[in-house]
């Protein structure tokens, strides 16, 4: 089985970004793999393993769109265990969800994966659109916000679960398909390939870290750099960001001496009750 995992690099969310002259100041920013995409890589690796620490069967290919130094994040994913990496040259300011999906559609056409798994959204833009647009453009089934994946022994379908307002929804989706995953996908028994891992198999309840052995192995793995033009993707973006503005500063809170005073302030001053 070949699994393609689109990944995005994002600014470190622990850093406080500044907005100046309508733009986000990224000077001095450190970058990392989008956490939800990292979970997607972990899910893909588990689907190709015979249990924790077991033999790998299949191929996990990671792909990212970004500047040349995005290769640092791709090398991290190779060190985690991905087999190959593809970097499509691009600039965040010249991308939107539609163009990203069109680029990925061309990558899918070239790679012909059995399954595409990606994070439900990127933590910088929070658009939550790429997976759905990609599935629609390919005409493939889609399963989003997944908390678990059970790949059938014949490799032709998967049973998945996702959290909804009323509880947990279970669906069966045929492959090839597009899947987007939530953070619960890294539960100990959240992901399993029936053809490889026994029902008792379980992993850590977190994504794996790159080991020294993995880092050394990553140096010999393929990281191919290509251009949008080489994929035959034409057309620009549909959504353009005009400017960024920081939200207004919040007013300082006040302390109240009693519940009665709190209710009075909510009623008379805040006018929310």
C-alpha positions in Angstrom: 0.0 0.0 0.0 1.2 3.5 -0.8 0.0 6.3 1.4 0.5 10.0 0.4 0.6 12.5 3.3 0.4 16.2 2.4 2.1 18.3 5.2 2.5 22.0 5.7 5.1 23.9 7.7 3.6 26.5 10.1 5.1 29.1 12.5 5.8 27.9 16.0 2.4 28.5 17.8 4.2 29.2 21.0 5.7 32.3 19.6 3.8 35.6 19.7 3.6 37.0 16.2 3.4 40.7 15.6 1.1 42.4 13.0 2.6 45.5 11.4 1.4 47.5 8.4 -1.3 45.0 7.7 1.0 42.0 7.6 2.2 39.4 10.0 5.9 39.9 10.8 7.5 36.4 10.4 11.1 37.7 11.0 12.8 35.5 13.4 10.0 32.9 13.4 10.9 29.3 13.8 8.9 26.7 11.8 7.5 23.3 12.5 5.3 20.6 10.9 1.6 21.4 11.3 0.6 19.2 14.3 -2.4 17.7 12.6 -0.2 16.7 9.6 2.3 15.2 12.0 -0.6 13.1 13.4 -1.5 12.1 9.8 2.1 10.9 9.2 1.9 8.8 12.4 -1.4 7.3 11.3 0.1 6.4 7.9 3.1 4.8 9.5 0.9 2.7 11.8 -1.1 1.5 8.8 2.1 0.1 7.3 3.4 -1.6 10.5 2.9 -5.0 12.0 2.3 -3.5 15.4 4.5 -1.3 17.5 8.1 -1.7 16.4 7.1 -4.3 13.9 8.1 -4.7 10.3 7.0 -2.1 7.8 5.0 -3.1 4.7 4.1 -0.4 2.2 5.3 3.1 1.5 4.6 6.5 3.1 5.3 9.5 0.9 5.2 13.0 2.4 4.7 16.1 0.2 4.8 19.7 1.1 4.5 23.0 -0.8 6.8 25.8 0.3 10.2 27.4 0.0 13.4 25.5 -0.2 14.0 25.5 3.6 10.8 23.5 4.1 13.1 20.6 3.4 14.1 20.8 7.1 10.5 19.8 8.1 10.4 17.1 5.5 13.6 15.6 6.7 12.1 15.5 10.2 9.2 13.4 8.8 11.7 11.1 7.0 13.4 10.6 10.3 10.1 9.7 11.8 9.9 6.9 9.3 8.4 8.2 6.0 10.0 6.6 3.0 10.2 9.5 0.5 9.5 13.2 0.4 8.4 15.6 -2.3 8.9 19.4 -2.0 6.9 21.5 -4.5 8.4 25.0 -4.7 5.9 27.6 -3.5 5.3 30.7 -1.4 2.5 30.9 1.2 1.5 34.3 0.0 0.9 32.9 -3.5 -1.2 29.9 -2.3 -4.8 29.3 -1.2 -6.7 26.2 -0.5 -7.9 25.8 -4.0 -4.5 26.0 -5.6 -3.0 23.7 -3.0 -5.7 21.1 -3.8 -5.0 21.5 -7.5 -1.2 21.0 -6.9 -1.9 17.9 -4.7 -4.3 16.5 -7.4 -1.4 16.6 -9.8 0.9 14.9 -7.3 -1.8 12.2 -6.7 -2.0 11.7 -10.5 1.8 11.1 -10.6 2.2 9.0 -7.5 -1.1 7.0 -7.7 -1.4 6.4 -3.9 -4.0 4.0 -2.5 -4.8 6.5 0.3 -4.2 10.2 1.1 -4.2 11.2 4.7 -3.7 14.7 5.9 -4.4 16.8 9.0 -7.9 18.2 9.3 -6.5 21.8 9.1 -3.4 23.9 9.4 -3.0 25.7 12.7 -2.0 29.0 11.0 -4.8 29.5 8.5 -7.4 27.2 10.0 -9.2 26.9 6.7 -10.1 23.2 6.8 -10.7 23.1 3.1 -7.9 21.3 1.3 -8.9 17.7 2.0 -12.5 18.3 0.9 -11.6 20.2 -2.3 -9.0 17.6 -3.2 -11.6 14.8 -2.7 -14.2 16.6 -4.8 -11.7 17.3 -7.6 -10.5 13.7 -7.7 -14.0 12.3 -7.4 -12.8 10.2 -4.5 -14.7 9.3 -1.3 -13.7 11.5 1.7 -13.8 10.9 5.5 -12.9 13.9 7.6 -12.0 14.7 11.3 -11.2 11.1 11.9 -10.6 9.7 15.4 -9.8 6.1 14.2 -9.0 4.1 11.1 -9.4 0.3 10.7 -8.1 -0.7 7.3 -9.7 -3.9 6.0 -7.6 -7.0 5.3 -8.2 -6.8 1.6 -7.0 -3.2 1.5 -10.1 -2.1 -0.4 -12.0 -0.3 2.3 -11.6 1.2 5.8 -14.0 1.6 8.8 -13.5 5.0 10.3 -15.0 7.0 13.2 -15.4 10.7 13.8 -16.8 12.7 16.7 -20.1 14.5 16.0 -22.4 16.5 18.2 -24.4 13.4 19.2 -21.5 11.2 19.9 -19.3 9.0 17.5 -20.2 8.4 13.9 -18.9 5.2 12.2 -18.6 4.9 8.5 -17.1 2.6 5.9 -15.2 4.2 3.1 -13.9 2.5 -0.1 -10.3 3.1 -1.2 -8.7 5.1 -2.8 -10.0 7.9 -0.5 -9.1 11.2 1.1 -8.9 11.2 4.9 -8.3 14.1 7.3 -7.5 13.3 10.9 -8.1 14.9 14.3 -5.8 14.6 17.3 -7.5 11.5 18.7 -6.1 9.5 15.7 -2.9 8.9 17.8 -4.7 6.9 20.5 -3.1 3.6 21.4 -5.6 1.5 19.3 -6.9 4.3 17.0 -5.2 3.0 13.8 -4.7 -0.5 12.6 -4.3 -2.5 9.3 -6.1 -5.8 9.7 -3.8 -7.4 7.1 -0.7 -6.6 9.1 -1.3 -6.0 12.8 -3.2 -8.3 15.2 -6.3 -7.0 17.0 -4.2 -6.7 20.2 -1.7 -4.3 18.7 -1.3 -0.9 20.2 1.0 2.0 19.9 2.0 4.9 22.2 -0.7 7.6 22.6 1.4 10.2 21.0 3.2 10.6 17.7 6.7 9.1 17.5 9.8 11.2 17.8 12.7 11.0 15.3 15.4 8.6 16.8 19.1 9.0 16.1 18.8 5.9 13.9 15.9 7.5 12.0 17.9 10.8 11.6 20.8 8.9 10.1 18.6 6.9 7.9 16.8 10.0 6.6 20.0 11.3 5.1 19.9 8.5 2.6 16.2 8.8 1.7 14.9 10.6 -1.4 13.8 14.2 -1.0 12.8 15.3 -4.5 12.3 19.0 -5.3 9.9 19.9 -8.2 8.0 22.9 -9.4 4.4 23.7 -9.9 5.0 24.1 -13.6 6.5 20.6 -13.9 3.2 19.3 -12.6 1.3 21.1 -15.3 -0.8 23.1 -12.8 -2.0 26.4 -14.2 -4.0 29.3 -12.8 -3.6 31.4 -9.7 -5.4 31.8 -6.4 -9.1 32.5 -5.9 -8.8 33.9 -2.4 -6.4 36.8 -1.7 -5.6 38.1 1.8 -5.7 41.9 1.8 -4.4 42.6 5.3 -4.1 41.3 8.8 -5.3 43.2 11.9 -4.7 42.3 15.5 -7.9 42.0 17.6 -8.6 45.0 19.9 -7.1 44.7 23.3 -9.4 43.4 26.0 -10.5 45.6 28.8 -9.3 44.7 32.3 -11.8 42.5 34.3 -13.4 43.5 37.5 -13.9 41.6 40.8 -17.3 41.3 42.4 -18.1 40.6 46.0 -21.1 38.4 45.6 -23.2 36.5 43.1 -25.9 39.2 43.4 -23.4 41.9 42.3 -22.2 39.7 39.4 -25.8 39.2 38.2 -26.5 42.9 38.5 -23.4 43.8 36.4 -24.3 41.2 33.7 -27.8 42.6 33.5 -27.2 46.4 33.8 -23.7 46.9 32.4 -22.9 44.0 30.0 -26.6 43.5 29.2 -26.2 39.9 28.4 -29.0 38.7 30.7 
